[in-house]
């Protein structure tokens, strides 16, 4: 009887060991975050070769799976835009047309300060010279984040390799990411022409890293838009979602943002802050109910004190933008982006912006 138990235990441990080794080998070979390999994924290689790419969930984990491989092989960097989905429409073609400029746009959902620091940390990791100019798409929730200077420093001083990386070899989340990455790399569609992919519904990634969302058309019927905004405000009041509703007790992250500004200035980087406007109905709501007049004033005063150039405004009235210039309550459309940036041509003397076609 004892021998049967020992045999069963031995078989159990061998099975567990074999399964564990299989997981470790799988994660090491796929290595979506490139923790153990300097090679690019096929997806990143195609982007570097000038292809536009689309596919289901293709934009998931894009900082590690897409932006890092792109950054690793950057030869020269003129202009870098970083921000949330509200910065997504700062497309290279929209702003600069066919001009030769080494431009990248790295967005991340409702990006917070850690995202900005992580991107700059990747430049440090691969010894990439910092760009001439950085456009930081700063949303008001960036100033509400509970991020410490210590955390920002750690992300900026991104080590080339950490022994803790090995822990990812037997990590459930990393295993899941690798499975998704493997599926995406098999199923993505590519083309050198953007219009070939716009007929689909999935996010499109451009060679410069900037994203196109086919479901976000450049125009939407006004009644449909206002209905969407009204629904968003209703959800805001019900769920008190910070990033969409801008409901804060206070803004407490100025010291950390200033640290990032000074870090970039010390590297000789020209800083431009992009304040993406809110849809007029939404803006009026957060001014009336969410103390946003004070938030807006505090942020503008902070940027002025730090001698930061500003493009745009949270207040659409400052930019003469009506509801027809928006996709929803928080995302301006491409026409709004063109109008905003063409009023600030003097900030880009080296490259020049593409004029708006009347």
C-alpha positions as CSV (number, residue, x, y, z in Angstrom):
1,X,0.0,0.0,0.0
2,X,2.9,2.3,0.9
3,X,4.5,1.7,-2.5
4,X,1.3,2.6,-4.3
5,X,1.1,5.9,-2.4
6,X,4.8,6.7,-3.1
7,X,4.3,5.8,-6.8
8,X,1.3,8.1,-7.0
9,X,3.1,11.0,-5.2
10,X,6.1,10.5,-7.5
11,X,3.9,10.6,-10.6
12,X,2.2,13.7,-9.3
13,X,5.4,15.6,-8.8
14,X,6.8,14.5,-12.2
15,X,3.6,15.7,-13.9
16,X,3.7,19.1,-12.0
17,X,7.4,19.5,-12.9
18,X,6.8,18.7,-16.5
19,X,3.9,21.2,-16.7
20,X,6.0,23.8,-15.0
21,X,8.9,23.3,-17.3
22,X,6.5,23.5,-20.3
23,X,5.2,26.9,-19.1
24,X,8.7,28.2,-18.5
25,X,9.9,27.1,-21.9
26,X,6.8,28.6,-23.6
27,X,7.2,31.9,-21.9
28,X,10.9,32.1,-22.6
29,X,10.4,31.2,-26.3
30,X,7.5,33.6,-26.9
31,X,8.7,36.4,-24.6
32,X,6.2,39.1,-25.6
33,X,7.8,41.7,-23.5
34,X,11.3,40.9,-24.8
35,X,12.6,40.3,-21.3
36,X,15.2,37.7,-22.4
37,X,15.7,38.4,-26.1
38,X,16.8,41.4,-28.2
39,X,14.9,40.2,-31.3
40,X,11.8,42.0,-32.5
41,X,8.4,40.4,-32.9
42,X,7.2,40.0,-36.5
43,X,4.7,42.7,-35.8
44,X,7.3,45.3,-34.8
45,X,9.5,44.4,-37.8
46,X,6.5,45.0,-40.2
47,X,5.9,48.4,-38.6
48,X,9.5,49.3,-39.1
49,X,9.2,48.3,-42.7
50,X,6.4,50.8,-43.3
51,X,3.3,48.6,-42.9
52,X,0.1,49.6,-41.2
53,X,-1.2,46.7,-39.1
54,X,-4.6,45.7,-37.7
55,X,-6.2,42.8,-35.9
56,X,-8.3,41.8,-33.0
57,X,-6.8,43.1,-29.7
58,X,-3.7,44.1,-31.7
59,X,-3.2,47.2,-29.5
60,X,-3.2,45.3,-26.2
61,X,0.0,45.5,-24.1
62,X,1.3,47.7,-26.8
63,X,4.0,49.5,-24.7
64,X,5.9,46.2,-24.2
65,X,4.9,44.3,-27.4
66,X,5.0,47.2,-29.9
67,X,6.5,50.4,-28.6
68,X,9.6,48.8,-27.0
69,X,10.6,46.9,-30.2
70,X,10.1,50.1,-32.2
71,X,12.1,52.2,-29.7
72,X,15.0,49.7,-29.6
73,X,15.7,50.3,-33.3
74,X,15.1,54.1,-33.6
75,X,18.1,55.7,-35.3
76,X,17.0,59.3,-34.9
77,X,14.1,60.9,-33.1
78,X,12.9,64.4,-33.9
79,X,9.5,64.6,-32.3
80,X,7.7,62.4,-29.8
81,X,4.1,62.6,-28.7
82,X,2.9,60.8,-25.6
83,X,-0.5,60.7,-24.1
84,X,-3.9,59.0,-23.7
85,X,-6.5,58.2,-26.3
86,X,-7.2,61.9,-26.4
87,X,-3.7,62.3,-28.0
88,X,-4.3,59.4,-30.4
89,X,-5.4,61.7,-33.3
90,X,-2.1,63.5,-33.4
91,X,-1.2,61.5,-36.5
92,X,2.0,62.1,-38.4
93,X,0.2,62.5,-41.7
94,X,-2.4,64.8,-40.1
95,X,0.1,67.2,-38.7
96,X,3.1,67.0,-41.1
97,X,1.8,65.4,-44.3
98,X,4.5,63.7,-46.3
99,X,7.4,65.7,-44.8
100,X,10.4,63.7,-43.7
101,X,10.3,63.8,-39.9
102,X,11.2,61.1,-37.4
103,X,8.0,61.2,-35.5
104,X,6.4,58.7,-33.0
105,X,3.2,58.8,-31.0
106,X,2.9,56.4,-28.1
107,X,-0.5,56.5,-26.4
108,X,-1.9,54.3,-23.6
109,X,-5.6,54.4,-22.9
110,X,-6.2,56.8,-20.0
111,X,-2.4,57.4,-19.7
112,X,-1.0,58.5,-16.3
113,X,2.4,59.8,-15.3
114,X,3.9,56.4,-15.1
115,X,3.2,55.8,-18.8
116,X,5.2,58.9,-19.7
117,X,8.1,57.9,-17.5
118,X,8.1,54.3,-18.8
119,X,8.4,55.6,-22.4
120,X,11.4,57.8,-21.5
121,X,12.8,54.9,-19.5
122,X,12.8,52.8,-22.6
123,X,14.7,55.5,-24.5
124,X,17.3,55.3,-21.7
125,X,17.4,51.5,-21.7
126,X,18.4,51.4,-25.4
127,X,20.6,54.5,-25.3
128,X,18.3,56.4,-27.7
129,X,19.0,60.1,-27.9
130,X,16.1,62.1,-26.5
131,X,14.0,64.0,-29.2
132,X,14.3,67.6,-30.1
133,X,10.7,68.2,-29.0
134,X,8.2,66.2,-26.9
135,X,4.4,66.8,-27.0
136,X,2.9,65.7,-23.7
137,X,-0.9,65.2,-23.9
138,X,-1.7,66.0,-20.3
139,X,-5.2,65.2,-19.2
140,X,-6.5,66.6,-15.9
141,X,-6.4,63.1,-14.3
142,X,-2.6,63.1,-14.7
143,X,-2.5,65.7,-12.0
144,X,-4.7,63.5,-9.7
145,X,-2.6,60.4,-9.8
146,X,-1.0,59.1,-6.7
147,X,2.5,58.6,-8.2
148,X,5.7,59.2,-6.1
149,X,8.9,60.7,-7.4
150,X,10.6,57.5,-6.4
151,X,8.4,55.5,-8.7
152,X,9.0,58.0,-11.6
153,X,12.7,57.8,-11.0
154,X,12.7,54.0,-11.1
155,X,10.8,54.0,-14.4
156,X,13.0,56.7,-16.0
157,X,16.2,54.8,-15.0
158,X,15.0,51.7,-16.7
159,X,17.7,48.9,-16.3
160,X,18.6,46.9,-19.3
161,X,17.8,43.7,-17.5
162,X,16.5,42.7,-14.0
163,X,16.9,39.4,-12.3
164,X,13.2,39.7,-11.4
165,X,12.5,39.1,-15.0
166,X,13.0,35.4,-14.4
167,X,9.9,35.4,-12.1
168,X,7.8,36.1,-15.3
169,X,8.7,32.7,-16.7
170,X,6.2,31.2,-14.2
171,X,3.7,34.0,-14.0
172,X,0.0,33.4,-14.9
173,X,-0.5,36.9,-16.3
174,X,2.7,36.7,-18.5
175,X,1.6,33.3,-19.8
176,X,-1.8,34.8,-20.7
177,X,-0.1,37.7,-22.5
178,X,2.2,35.4,-24.4
179,X,-0.8,33.3,-25.6
180,X,-2.6,36.5,-26.8
181,X,0.6,37.8,-28.4
182,X,1.1,34.5,-30.2
183,X,-2.5,34.6,-31.5
184,X,-2.2,38.3,-32.6
185,X,1.0,37.7,-34.4
186,X,-0.6,34.9,-36.4
187,X,-3.8,36.8,-37.2
188,X,-2.9,40.4,-37.9
189,X,-3.4,42.0,-41.3
190,X,-0.9,44.4,-42.8
191,X,-0.8,46.8,-45.7
192,X,1.4,49.7,-46.8
193,X,-1.8,51.7,-47.4
194,X,-3.9,52.9,-44.5
195,X,-7.1,53.0,-46.5
196,X,-6.9,49.2,-47.2
197,X,-7.4,48.6,-43.5
198,X,-10.0,51.3,-42.6
199,X,-12.9,49.1,-43.7
200,X,-12.4,46.9,-40.7
201,X,-13.5,47.6,-37.1
202,X,-10.2,46.9,-35.3
203,X,-7.6,49.4,-34.2
204,X,-4.9,50.2,-36.8
205,X,-1.3,50.8,-35.8
206,X,0.8,53.1,-38.0
207,X,4.5,52.7,-38.6
208,X,5.1,55.6,-36.2
209,X,3.2,53.8,-33.4
210,X,0.2,56.1,-33.6
211,X,-3.3,54.5,-33.7
212,X,-6.3,54.8,-35.9
213,X,-9.7,53.7,-34.7
214,X,-12.1,53.0,-37.7
215,X,-15.1,53.2,-35.4
216,X,-14.2,56.8,-34.6
217,X,-15.4,58.5,-37.8
218,X,-14.3,62.1,-38.3
219,X,-18.0,63.1,-38.2
220,X,-21.0,62.0,-36.3
221,X,-24.6,63.2,-36.4
222,X,-25.1,66.0,-33.8
223,X,-28.2,64.4,-32.2
224,X,-26.3,61.1,-31.9
225,X,-23.3,62.8,-30.4
226,X,-25.3,64.7,-27.8
227,X,-27.1,61.5,-26.9
228,X,-23.8,59.8,-26.3
229,X,-22.6,62.7,-24.2
230,X,-25.8,62.6,-22.1
231,X,-25.4,58.9,-21.6
232,X,-21.8,59.4,-20.5
233,X,-22.8,62.1,-17.9
234,X,-25.5,59.8,-16.6
235,X,-22.9,57.0,-16.1
236,X,-20.6,59.5,-14.5
237,X,-23.1,60.5,-11.9
238,X,-23.9,56.9,-11.2
239,X,-20.3,55.4,-11.1
240,X,-18.2,58.5,-10.2
241,X,-15.5,57.4,-12.8
242,X,-12.5,59.6,-12.2
243,X,-11.0,59.7,-15.7
244,X,-14.1,60.4,-17.5
245,X,-16.0,62.5,-15.0
246,X,-13.1,64.5,-13.5
247,X,-14.4,64.1,-10.0
248,X,-11.5,64.8,-7.7
249,X,-11.1,65.8,-4.1
250,X,-8.0,67.8,-5.2
251,X,-5.2,67.8,-7.7
252,X,-2.1,66.6,-5.8
253,X,0.5,65.5,-8.4
254,X,2.1,68.8,-9.5
255,X,5.4,68.0,-7.8
256,X,5.8,64.8,-9.7
257,X,4.8,66.4,-13.0
258,X,7.3,69.2,-12.4
259,X,10.0,66.6,-11.7
260,X,9.4,65.1,-15.2
261,X,9.5,68.6,-16.8
262,X,12.8,69.3,-15.2
263,X,14.2,65.9,-16.1
264,X,13.4,66.6,-19.8
265,X,14.7,70.2,-19.7
266,X,18.0,68.9,-18.3
267,X,18.2,66.6,-21.3
268,X,17.8,69.5,-23.7
269,X,14.2,68.6,-24.7
270,X,11.8,71.2,-25.9
271,X,8.4,70.6,-24.1
272,X,5.0,71.3,-25.5
273,X,1.9,70.4,-23.5
274,X,-1.2,69.5,-25.5
275,X,-4.5,70.1,-23.6
276,X,-7.1,68.2,-25.6
277,X,-10.5,70.0,-25.3
278,X,-13.7,68.4,-23.9
279,X,-17.0,68.5,-25.8
280,X,-18.9,71.7,-24.9
281,X,-21.9,70.0,-23.1
282,X,-19.5,67.8,-21.1
283,X,-17.3,70.7,-20.2
284,X,-20.2,72.8,-19.0
285,X,-21.3,69.9,-16.8
286,X,-17.9,69.4,-15.1
287,X,-17.6,73.1,-14.6
288,X,-21.0,73.3,-12.9
289,X,-20.9,70.1,-10.9
290,X,-17.2,69.0,-10.5
291,X,-15.3,72.2,-9.6
292,X,-13.5,72.1,-12.9
293,X,-13.0,75.9,-13.2
294,X,-10.6,75.7,-10.3
295,X,-8.9,72.6,-11.6
296,X,-8.4,74.2,-15.0
297,X,-7.1,77.4,-13.4
298,X,-4.6,75.5,-11.2
299,X,-3.2,73.5,-14.1
300,X,-2.8,76.5,-16.4
301,X,-1.1,78.5,-13.5
302,X,1.2,75.5,-12.9
303,X,2.2,75.3,-16.6
304,X,2.8,79.0,-16.8
305,X,5.0,79.1,-13.7
306,X,7.1,76.3,-15.3
307,X,7.4,78.2,-18.6
308,X,5.8,75.3,-20.6
309,X,4.4,76.0,-24.1
310,X,0.7,75.0,-24.4
311,X,-1.3,73.9,-27.4
312,X,-5.0,73.6,-27.0
313,X,-7.3,74.0,-24.0
314,X,-9.6,71.9,-22.0
315,X,-12.3,74.5,-22.6
316,X,-13.6,74.2,-26.2
317,X,-14.8,77.8,-26.2
318,X,-11.2,79.0,-26.0
319,X,-10.7,77.2,-29.4
320,X,-14.0,78.1,-31.0
321,X,-14.9,74.4,-31.1
322,X,-18.6,73.4,-31.2
323,X,-20.0,69.9,-30.6
324,X,-19.5,69.1,-34.3
325,X,-15.8,68.9,-33.7
326,X,-16.1,65.9,-31.3
327,X,-16.4,62.2,-31.5
328,X,-17.9,61.9,-28.0
329,X,-17.6,63.7,-24.6
330,X,-13.8,63.6,-24.3
331,X,-12.4,63.0,-27.8
332,X,-12.0,65.8,-30.4
333,X,-12.0,64.7,-34.0
334,X,-9.4,65.1,-36.7
335,X,-10.7,68.4,-37.9
336,X,-10.4,69.8,-34.3
337,X,-6.8,68.6,-34.1
338,X,-5.9,70.3,-37.4
339,X,-7.5,73.6,-36.3
340,X,-5.8,73.5,-32.9
341,X,-2.3,72.8,-34.3
342,X,-2.5,75.1,-37.2
343,X,-3.0,78.0,-34.8
344,X,0.4,77.1,-33.3
345,X,2.6,76.8,-36.4
346,X,5.3,78.9,-34.9
347,X,6.1,76.1,-32.4
348,X,7.2,73.8,-35.2
349,X,9.6,76.0,-37.3
350,X,11.9,73.1,-38.0
351,X,9.3,71.0,-39.8
352,X,6.2,73.1,-40.4
353,X,2.6,71.9,-40.1
354,X,0.5,70.8,-43.1
355,X,-2.0,73.6,-43.9
356,X,-5.7,73.0,-43.4
357,X,-7.4,72.4,-46.8
358,X,-10.4,74.8,-47.1
